[in-house]
Amino acid sequence: MRSTRIAISAAMLGALALPVLSATTASAAPTAASALSASDCYDHPYLPYAVHAKAVTIRSKASSKSTALGVLYKSHKFTVSKKSGNWVYITDKTTGVKGWVSGTYVYRDVRMCLD
């Protein structure tokens, strides 16, 4: 599922970059402003984590066989404080529950700078 999302993202990025690349000519020299925008892109903060499923079980340990502490719904706001393998330790801001959630269902959006 994650590899499909990566493939789709790569295809979309390629489709977006193609018109930009074809619009520039070989004799066009890059300007200082465009050189700065690429380095400034890394200064943008990451977007918050989001739940990819309708609901995910919050667990006491980073294991699917551990005790369930609660449920993290798609609409809930949460923070991630650490990772362990494919698991992330979260704090659900809606309910206050802290625990481990499978990284398969939680992801972090990143901003793409195409300047």
N, CA, C and O atoms as a GROMACS GRO file, in nm:
protein
  460
    1MET      N    1   0.083  -0.118   0.000
    1MET     CA    2   0.000   0.000   0.000
    1MET      C    3   0.088   0.126   0.000
    1MET      O    4   0.060   0.222  -0.071
    2ARG      N    5   0.196   0.123   0.081
    2ARG     CA    6   0.286   0.237   0.089
    2ARG      C    7   0.361   0.254  -0.042
    2ARG      O    8   0.387   0.367  -0.084
    3SER      N    9   0.398   0.141  -0.108
    3SER     CA   10   0.470   0.151  -0.234
    3SER      C   11   0.380   0.206  -0.344
    3SER      O   12   0.427   0.274  -0.435
    4THR      N   13   0.252   0.177  -0.337
    4THR     CA   14   0.157   0.233  -0.434
    4THR      C   15   0.147   0.384  -0.417
    4THR      O   16   0.144   0.457  -0.516
    5ARG      N   17   0.142   0.430  -0.293
    5ARG     CA   18   0.135   0.574  -0.266
    5ARG      C   19   0.262   0.644  -0.314
    5ARG      O   20   0.254   0.755  -0.367
    6ILE      N   21   0.377   0.581  -0.296
    6ILE     CA   22   0.504   0.638  -0.342
    6ILE      C   23   0.506   0.645  -0.494
    6ILE      O   24   0.550   0.745  -0.550
    7ALA      N   25   0.460   0.539  -0.561
    7ALA     CA   26   0.458   0.537  -0.707
    7ALA      C   27   0.365   0.644  -0.763
    7ALA      O   28   0.398   0.709  -0.863
    8ILE      N   29   0.251   0.662  -0.701
    8ILE     CA   30   0.156   0.764  -0.746
    8ILE      C   31   0.215   0.903  -0.724
    8ILE      O   32   0.203   0.990  -0.810
    9SER      N   33   0.279   0.924  -0.609
    9SER     CA   34   0.341   1.053  -0.580
    9SER      C   35   0.452   1.084  -0.680
    9SER      O   36   0.464   1.197  -0.726
   10ALA      N   37   0.532   0.984  -0.713
   10ALA     CA   38   0.640   1.004  -0.809
   10ALA      C   39   0.585   1.036  -0.948
   10ALA      O   40   0.640   1.120  -1.019
   11ALA      N   41   0.478   0.969  -0.986
   11ALA     CA   42   0.417   0.996  -1.117
   11ALA      C   43   0.359   1.136  -1.122
   11ALA      O   44   0.371   1.206  -1.224
   12MET      N   45   0.296   1.179  -1.013
   12MET     CA   46   0.239   1.314  -1.009
   12MET      C   47   0.348   1.418  -1.012
   12MET      O   48   0.334   1.521  -1.079
   13LEU      N   49   0.456   1.394  -0.939
   13LEU     CA   50   0.568   1.488  -0.936
   13LEU      C   51   0.630   1.499  -1.074
   13LEU      O   52   0.666   1.608  -1.118
   14GLY      N   53   0.645   1.387  -1.143
   14GLY     CA   54   0.699   1.387  -1.279
   14GLY      C   55   0.609   1.462  -1.375
   14GLY      O   56   0.657   1.535  -1.462
   15ALA      N   57   0.477   1.446  -1.360
   15ALA     CA   58   0.383   1.515  -1.447
   15ALA      C   59   0.385   1.665  -1.421
   15ALA      O   60   0.367   1.744  -1.514
   16LEU      N   61   0.407   1.705  -1.296
   16LEU     CA   62   0.414   1.846  -1.264
   16LEU      C   63   0.544   1.909  -1.310
   16LEU      O   64   0.546   2.025  -1.352
   17ALA      N   65   0.652   1.833  -1.304
   17ALA     CA   66   0.783   1.888  -1.340
   17ALA      C   67   0.804   1.893  -1.490
   17ALA      O   68   0.882   1.975  -1.538
   18LEU      N   69   0.736   1.809  -1.567
   18LEU     CA   70   0.756   1.804  -1.711
   18LEU      C   71   0.728   1.936  -1.781
   18LEU      O   72   0.811   1.979  -1.861
   19PRO      N   73   0.614   2.004  -1.756
   19PRO     CA   74   0.592   2.132  -1.823
   19PRO      C   75   0.696   2.238  -1.784
   19PRO      O   76   0.731   2.323  -1.865
   20VAL      N   77   0.743   2.232  -1.660
   20VAL     CA   78   0.843   2.329  -1.615
   20VAL      C   79   0.974   2.305  -1.689
   20VAL      O   80   1.039   2.400  -1.732
   21LEU      N   81   1.012   2.179  -1.703
   21LEU     CA   82   1.137   2.148  -1.771
   21LEU      C   83   1.130   2.180  -1.920
   21LEU      O   84   1.228   2.227  -1.977
   22SER      N   85   1.017   2.155  -1.983
   22SER     CA   86   1.005   2.181  -2.125
   22SER      C   87   0.994   2.330  -2.155
   22SER      O   88   1.023   2.373  -2.266
   23ALA      N   89   0.953   2.410  -2.056
   23ALA     CA   90   0.938   2.554  -2.078
   23ALA      C   91   1.071   2.626  -2.073
   23ALA      O   92   1.085   2.734  -2.131
   24THR      N   93   1.170   2.569  -2.005
   24THR     CA   94   1.300   2.635  -1.998
   24THR      C   95   1.382   2.598  -2.121
   24THR      O   96   1.373   2.487  -2.172
   25THR      N   97   1.461   2.692  -2.167
   25THR     CA   98   1.546   2.668  -2.283
   25THR      C   99   1.687   2.637  -2.236
   25THR      O  100   1.722   2.665  -2.121
   26ALA      N  101   1.767   2.581  -2.323
   26ALA     CA  102   1.904   2.544  -2.288
   26ALA      C  103   1.989   2.668  -2.266
   26ALA      O  104   2.085   2.663  -2.189
   27SER      N  105   1.957   2.779  -2.331
   27SER     CA  106   2.037   2.900  -2.317
   27SER      C  107   1.998   2.982  -2.196
   27SER      O  108   2.067   3.078  -2.162
   28ALA      N  109   1.888   2.947  -2.130
   28ALA     CA  110   1.842   3.025  -2.016
   28ALA      C  111   1.930   2.994  -1.895
   28ALA      O  112   1.946   2.877  -1.857
   29ALA      N  113   1.986   3.097  -1.835
   29ALA     CA  114   2.070   3.079  -1.717
   29ALA      C  115   1.983   3.088  -1.593
   29ALA      O  116   1.891   3.170  -1.588
   30PRO      N  117   2.009   3.004  -1.491
   30PRO     CA  118   1.929   3.012  -1.369
   30PRO      C  119   1.954   3.144  -1.297
   30PRO      O  120   2.067   3.192  -1.292
   31THR      N  121   1.849   3.200  -1.243
   31THR     CA  122   1.862   3.326  -1.172
   31THR      C  123   1.893   3.300  -1.026
   31THR      O  124   1.876   3.188  -0.978
   32ALA      N  125   1.936   3.401  -0.957
   32ALA     CA  126   1.968   3.387  -0.815
   32ALA      C  127   1.843   3.356  -0.734
   32ALA      O  128   1.850   3.282  -0.636
   33ALA      N  129   1.729   3.410  -0.775
   33ALA     CA  130   1.604   3.386  -0.702
   33ALA      C  131   1.564   3.240  -0.708
   33ALA      O  132   1.519   3.185  -0.608
   34SER      N  133   1.579   3.175  -0.824
   34SER     CA  134   1.541   3.034  -0.833
   34SER      C  135   1.638   2.946  -0.757
   34SER      O  136   1.599   2.842  -0.705
   35ALA      N  137   1.765   2.985  -0.749
   35ALA     CA  138   1.863   2.908  -0.672
   35ALA      C  139   1.832   2.918  -0.522
   35ALA      O  140   1.850   2.821  -0.449
   36LEU      N  141   1.785   3.034  -0.477
   36LEU     CA  142   1.751   3.051  -0.336
   36LEU      C  143   1.624   2.977  -0.298
   36LEU      O  144   1.614   2.926  -0.187
   37SER      N  145   1.527   2.970  -0.389
   37SER     CA  146   1.401   2.907  -0.355
   37SER      C  147   1.416   2.758  -0.326
   37SER      O  148   1.343   2.704  -0.244
   38ALA      N  149   1.512   2.692  -0.392
   38ALA     CA  150   1.533   2.550  -0.366
   38ALA      C  151   1.586   2.528  -0.226
   38ALA      O  152   1.544   2.435  -0.158
   39SER      N  153   1.679   2.613  -0.180
   39SER     CA  154   1.733   2.595  -0.046
   39SER      C  155   1.633   2.641   0.060
   39SER      O  156   1.630   2.586   0.170
   40ASP      N  157   1.551   2.743   0.029
   40ASP     CA  158   1.451   2.789   0.123
   40ASP      C  159   1.340   2.686   0.146
   40ASP      O  160   1.273   2.689   0.248
   41CYS      N  161   1.323   2.597   0.052
   41CYS     CA  162   1.218   2.494   0.060
   41CYS      C  163   1.237   2.406   0.183
   41CYS      O  164   1.139   2.361   0.242
   42TYR      N  165   1.361   2.382   0.221
   42TYR     CA  166   1.387   2.293   0.334
   42TYR      C  167   1.356   2.359   0.468
   42TYR      O  168   1.350   2.291   0.570
   43ASP      N  169   1.336   2.490   0.468
   43ASP     CA  170   1.304   2.560   0.591
   43ASP      C  171   1.157   2.550   0.627
   43ASP      O  172   1.119   2.584   0.739
   44HIS      N  173   1.072   2.504   0.535
   44HIS     CA  174   0.929   2.492   0.563
   44HIS      C  175   0.906   2.380   0.663
   44HIS      O  176   0.968   2.274   0.654
   45PRO      N  177   0.817   2.400   0.759
   45PRO     CA  178   0.789   2.295   0.856
   45PRO      C  179   0.706   2.183   0.792
   45PRO      O  180   0.634   2.204   0.695
   46TYR      N  181   0.719   2.065   0.850
   46TYR     CA  182   0.638   1.954   0.804
   46TYR      C  183   0.493   1.976   0.845
   46TYR      O  184   0.465   2.044   0.944
   47LEU      N  185   0.405   1.920   0.770
   47LEU     CA  186   0.265   1.922   0.808
   47LEU      C  187   0.244   1.818   0.917
   47LEU      O  188   0.326   1.728   0.932
   48PRO      N  189   0.136   1.828   0.994
   48PRO     CA  190   0.115   1.732   1.102
   48PRO      C  191   0.087   1.592   1.050
   48PRO      O  192   0.055   1.571   0.933
   49TYR      N  193   0.102   1.496   1.140
   49TYR     CA  194   0.069   1.358   1.107
   49TYR      C  195  -0.081   1.344   1.085
   49TYR      O  196  -0.160   1.424   1.136
   50ALA      N  197  -0.119   1.244   1.009
   50ALA     CA  198  -0.260   1.219   0.982
   50ALA      C  199  -0.285   1.068   0.982
   50ALA      O  200  -0.194   0.990   0.957
   51VAL      N  201  -0.408   1.029   1.011
   51VAL     CA  202  -0.448   0.888   1.010
   51VAL      C  203  -0.500   0.855   0.872
   51VAL      O  204  -0.582   0.927   0.816
   52HIS      N  205  -0.451   0.745   0.816
   52HIS     CA  206  -0.487   0.704   0.680
   52HIS      C  207  -0.610   0.614   0.676
   52HIS      O  208  -0.664   0.590   0.568
   53ALA      N  209  -0.653   0.565   0.790
   53ALA     CA  210  -0.771   0.477   0.797
   53ALA      C  211  -0.882   0.548   0.875
   53ALA      O  212  -0.861   0.657   0.929
   54LYS      N  213  -1.000   0.486   0.880
   54LYS     CA  214  -1.110   0.546   0.957
   54LYS      C  215  -1.078   0.550   1.106
   54LYS      O  216  -1.111   0.646   1.175
   55ALA      N  217  -1.015   0.445   1.154
   55ALA     CA  218  -0.978   0.436   1.296
   55ALA      C  219  -0.861   0.341   1.311
   55ALA      O  220  -0.846   0.245   1.235
   56VAL      N  221  -0.777   0.369   1.412
   56VAL     CA  222  -0.659   0.287   1.440
   56VAL      C  223  -0.656   0.261   1.590
   56VAL      O  224  -0.687   0.350   1.668
   57THR      N  225  -0.620   0.140   1.629
   57THR     CA  226  -0.613   0.105   1.770
   57THR      C  227  -0.484   0.158   1.832
   57THR      O  228  -0.376   0.140   1.777
   58ILE      N  229  -0.498   0.225   1.946
   58ILE     CA  230  -0.382   0.270   2.024
   58ILE      C  231  -0.347   0.158   2.120
   58ILE      O  232  -0.433   0.110   2.193
   59ARG      N  233  -0.221   0.117   2.120
   59ARG     CA  234  -0.178   0.001   2.199
   59ARG      C  235  -0.076   0.039   2.305
   59ARG      O  236  -0.012   0.144   2.295
   60SER      N  237  -0.062  -0.046   2.407
   60SER     CA  238   0.029  -0.019   2.518
   60SER      C  239   0.175  -0.041   2.480
   60SER      O  240   0.264   0.024   2.536
   61LYS      N  241   0.201  -0.129   2.386
   61LYS     CA  242   0.337  -0.157   2.337
   61LYS      C  243   0.335  -0.157   2.185
   61LYS      O  244   0.228  -0.160   2.123
   62ALA      N  245   0.452  -0.153   2.126
   62ALA     CA  246   0.464  -0.151   1.980
   62ALA      C  247   0.446  -0.292   1.924
   62ALA      O  248   0.538  -0.348   1.864
   63SER      N  249   0.328  -0.348   1.945
   63SER     CA  250   0.296  -0.482   1.900
   63SER      C  251   0.146  -0.493   1.880
   63SER      O  252   0.067  -0.439   1.958
   64SER      N  253   0.106  -0.563   1.776
   64SER     CA  254  -0.038  -0.580   1.750
   64SER      C  255  -0.104  -0.673   1.852
   64SER      O  256  -0.226  -0.680   1.858
   65LYS      N  257  -0.024  -0.744   1.932
   65LYS     CA  258  -0.079  -0.835   2.032
   65LYS      C  259  -0.085  -0.772   2.171
   65LYS      O  260  -0.129  -0.836   2.266
   66SER      N  261  -0.042  -0.646   2.184
   66SER     CA  262  -0.046  -0.580   2.314
   66SER      C  263  -0.186  -0.527   2.345
   66SER      O  264  -0.274  -0.527   2.259
   67THR      N  265  -0.203  -0.482   2.468
   67THR     CA  266  -0.333  -0.434   2.516
   67THR      C  267  -0.377  -0.308   2.442
   67THR      O  268  -0.298  -0.217   2.422
   68ALA      N  269  -0.503  -0.304   2.403
   68ALA     CA  270  -0.560  -0.187   2.338
   68ALA      C  271  -0.595  -0.083   2.445
   68ALA      O  272  -0.661  -0.115   2.544
   69LEU      N  273  -0.551   0.041   2.422
   69LEU     CA  274  -0.577   0.149   2.518
   69LEU      C  275  -0.688   0.242   2.471
   69LEU      O  276  -0.754   0.308   2.551
   70GLY      N  277  -0.709   0.247   2.341
   70GLY     CA  278  -0.809   0.336   2.286
   70GLY      C  279  -0.811   0.330   2.135
   70GLY      O  280  -0.748   0.244   2.075
   71VAL      N  281  -0.884   0.422   2.076
   71VAL     CA  282  -0.897   0.428   1.931
   71VAL      C  283  -0.862   0.568   1.883
   71VAL      O  284  -0.907   0.667   1.942
   72LEU      N  285  -0.783   0.576   1.779
   72LEU     CA  286  -0.747   0.704   1.718
   72LEU      C  287  -0.825   0.715   1.588
   72LEU      O  288  -0.801   0.641   1.493
   73TYR      N  289  -0.919   0.809   1.585
   73TYR     CA  290  -1.002   0.827   1.466
   73TYR      C  291  -0.937   0.925   1.370
   73TYR      O  292  -0.849   1.003   1.407
   74LYS      N  293  -0.980   0.920   1.246
   74LYS     CA  294  -0.923   1.003   1.140
   74LYS      C  295  -0.932   1.152   1.171
   74LYS      O  296  -0.843   1.228   1.132
   75SER      N  297  -1.036   1.195   1.238
   75SER     CA  298  -1.055   1.337   1.266
   75SER      C  299  -0.976   1.388   1.387
   75SER      O  300  -0.966   1.509   1.407
   76HIS      N  301  -0.921   1.297   1.469
   76HIS     CA  302  -0.849   1.336   1.590
   76HIS      C  303  -0.716   1.402   1.557
   76HIS      O  304  -0.650   1.367   1.459
   77LYS      N  305  -0.679   1.498   1.639
   77LYS     CA  306  -0.548   1.561   1.631
   77LYS      C  307  -0.456   1.487   1.727
   77LYS      O  308  -0.498   1.452   1.838
   78PHE      N  309  -0.332   1.463   1.685
   78PHE     CA  310  -0.240   1.390   1.771
   78PHE      C  311  -0.097   1.432   1.741
   78PHE      O  312  -0.068   1.489   1.636
   79THR      N  313  -0.009   1.403   1.835
   79THR     CA  314   0.133   1.432   1.816
   79THR      C  315   0.210   1.301   1.824
   79THR      O  316   0.168   1.206   1.890
   80VAL      N  317   0.321   1.298   1.756
   80VAL     CA  318   0.409   1.181   1.758
   80VAL      C  319   0.537   1.220   1.830
   80VAL      O  320   0.602   1.318   1.793
   81SER      N  321   0.574   1.144   1.934
   81SER     CA  322   0.693   1.178   2.010
   81SER      C  323   0.812   1.088   1.980
   81SER      O  324   0.926   1.131   1.996
   82LYS      N  325   0.788   0.964   1.938
   82LYS     CA  326   0.900   0.876   1.903
   82LYS      C  327   0.853   0.765   1.811
   82LYS      O  328   0.733   0.743   1.792
   83LYS      N  329   0.952   0.695   1.753
   83LYS     CA  330   0.924   0.584   1.662
   83LYS      C  331   1.002   0.462   1.706
   83LYS      O  332   1.109   0.472   1.766
   84SER      N  333   0.946   0.346   1.675
   84SER     CA  334   1.014   0.219   1.700
   84SER      C  335   0.978   0.125   1.586
   84SER      O  336   0.868   0.069   1.584
   85GLY      N  337   1.070   0.108   1.493
   85GLY     CA  338   1.040   0.026   1.376
   85GLY      C  339   0.930   0.091   1.296
   85GLY      O  340   0.942   0.206   1.255
   86ASN      N  341   0.821   0.017   1.273
   86ASN     CA  342   0.708   0.070   1.198
   86ASN      C  343   0.598   0.122   1.291
   86ASN      O  344   0.485   0.143   1.246
   87TRP      N  345   0.629   0.144   1.417
   87TRP     CA  346   0.531   0.192   1.515
   87TRP      C  347   0.568   0.333   1.559
   87TRP      O  348   0.686   0.369   1.565
   88VAL      N  349   0.467   0.413   1.591
   88VAL     CA  350   0.488   0.549   1.640
   88VAL      C  351   0.415   0.567   1.773
   88VAL      O  352   0.304   0.518   1.790
   89TYR      N  353   0.480   0.638   1.867
   89TYR     CA  354   0.420   0.666   1.998
   89TYR      C  355   0.348   0.798   1.987
   89TYR      O  356   0.409   0.901   1.958
   90ILE      N  357   0.218   0.796   2.010
   90ILE     CA  358   0.135   0.916   1.989
   90ILE      C  359   0.068   0.961   2.118
   90ILE      O  360   0.056   0.885   2.214
   91THR      N  361   0.026   1.086   2.116
   91THR     CA  362  -0.062   1.140   2.220
   91THR      C  363  -0.183   1.195   2.149
   91THR      O  364  -0.173   1.290   2.072
   92ASP      N  365  -0.298   1.136   2.176
   92ASP     CA  366  -0.423   1.181   2.116
   92ASP      C  367  -0.468   1.307   2.189
   92ASP      O  368  -0.500   1.301   2.308
   93LYS      N  369  -0.470   1.420   2.120
   93LYS     CA  370  -0.506   1.547   2.183
   93LYS      C  371  -0.655   1.554   2.217
   93LYS      O  372  -0.694   1.630   2.305
   94THR      N  373  -0.737   1.476   2.150
   94THR     CA  374  -0.881   1.477   2.177
   94THR      C  375  -0.915   1.406   2.307
   94THR      O  376  -0.994   1.456   2.386
   95THR      N  377  -0.854   1.289   2.329
   95THR     CA  378  -0.887   1.209   2.448
   95THR      C  379  -0.777   1.207   2.553
   95THR      O  380  -0.802   1.171   2.668
   96GLY      N  381  -0.656   1.246   2.516
   96GLY     CA  382  -0.543   1.243   2.609
   96GLY      C  383  -0.476   1.108   2.620
   96GLY      O  384  -0.382   1.093   2.698
   97VAL      N  385  -0.520   1.010   2.544
   97VAL     CA  386  -0.462   0.875   2.549
   97VAL      C  387  -0.325   0.875   2.482
   97VAL      O  388  -0.306   0.934   2.375
   98LYS      N  389  -0.229   0.808   2.548
   98LYS     CA  390  -0.094   0.794   2.492
   98LYS      C  391  -0.068   0.647   2.467
   98LYS      O  392  -0.106   0.562   2.548
   99GLY      N  393  -0.004   0.616   2.354
   99GLY     CA  394   0.027   0.478   2.323
   99GLY      C  395   0.086   0.463   2.185
   99GLY      O  396   0.117   0.562   2.118
  100TRP      N  397   0.099   0.339   2.143
  100TRP     CA  398   0.163   0.306   2.016
  100TRP      C  399   0.058   0.279   1.908
  100TRP      O  400  -0.045   0.217   1.933
  101VAL      N  401   0.087   0.328   1.788
  101VAL     CA  402   0.000   0.308   1.672
  101VAL      C  403   0.086   0.259   1.558
  101VAL      O  404   0.199   0.304   1.541
  102SER      N  405   0.034   0.166   1.480
  102SER     CA  406   0.108   0.113   1.365
  102SER      C  407   0.133   0.224   1.263
  102SER      O  408   0.042   0.298   1.227
  103GLY      N  409   0.257   0.236   1.217
  103GLY     CA  410   0.295   0.335   1.117
  103GLY      C  411   0.234   0.308   0.981
  103GLY      O  412   0.242   0.393   0.892
  104THR      N  413   0.174   0.192   0.963
  104THR     CA  414   0.107   0.160   0.837
  104THR      C  415  -0.013   0.251   0.815
  104THR      O  416  -0.049   0.282   0.702
  105TYR      N  417  -0.074   0.294   0.924
  105TYR     CA  418  -0.196   0.373   0.915
  105TYR      C  419  -0.177   0.522   0.947
  105TYR      O  420  -0.270   0.602   0.935
  106VAL      N  421  -0.057   0.558   0.988
  106VAL     CA  422  -0.026   0.696   1.024
  106VAL      C  423   0.087   0.745   0.934
  106VAL      O  424   0.188   0.676   0.918
  107TYR      N  425   0.070   0.862   0.877
  107TYR     CA  426   0.174   0.915   0.790
  107TYR      C  427   0.188   1.065   0.812
  107TYR      O  428   0.101   1.128   0.872
  108ARG      N  429   0.296   1.120   0.762
  108ARG     CA  430   0.321   1.263   0.775
  108ARG      C  431   0.328   1.324   0.637
  108ARG      O  432   0.410   1.283   0.554
  109ASP      N  433   0.243   1.423   0.612
  109ASP     CA  434   0.248   1.494   0.486
  109ASP      C  435   0.369   1.587   0.487
  109ASP      O  436   0.408   1.640   0.591
  110VAL      N  437   0.428   1.606   0.370
  110VAL     CA  438   0.536   1.703   0.357
  110VAL      C  439   0.497   1.800   0.247
  110VAL      O  440   0.427   1.765   0.152
  111ARG      N  441   0.543   1.921   0.261
  111ARG     CA  442   0.517   2.022   0.159
  111ARG      C  443   0.616   2.002   0.046
  111ARG      O  444   0.732   1.970   0.068
  112MET      N  445   0.567   2.022  -0.075
  112MET     CA  446   0.654   2.011  -0.193
  112MET      C  447   0.676   2.150  -0.248
  112MET      O  448   0.580   2.222  -0.277
  113CYS      N  449   0.801   2.188  -0.264
  113CYS     CA  450   0.834   2.319  -0.320
  113CYS      C  451   0.870   2.299  -0.466
  113CYS      O  452   0.968   2.232  -0.498
  114LEU      N  453   0.792   2.356  -0.554
  114LEU     CA  454   0.814   2.340  -0.696
  114LEU      C  455   0.854   2.472  -0.762
  114LEU      O  456   0.838   2.487  -0.884
  115ASP      N  457   0.905   2.566  -0.685
  115ASP     CA  458   0.945   2.694  -0.742
  115ASP      C  459   1.068   2.679  -0.829
  115ASP      O  460   1.117   2.777  -0.885
   0.00000   0.00000   0.00000
